[in-house]
């Protein structure tokens, strides 16, 4: 179950774990081909790498964003 039972952070963490698991299973062999898909440049591994890259970018972006300081002249209006 996901939706209302997991936070966005928990869903993100599960996506990351799943992508890492997929990359372990679809690691290229000595001939450069995926042992499961039997092709070079496995599309499943590519999708998993895209998930990891996107999750990392989102994490960096949210860590860089600082909450706005409250407006001391007008306490009802923040930033």
Secondary structure, DSSP 8 states (H G I E B T S, - for coil): --GGGS-HHHHHHHHHHHHHHHHHHT-B-TTSBBTTT-SBS-HHHHHHHHHHHHHHHHHHHHHH-----B-SS-TTSB-
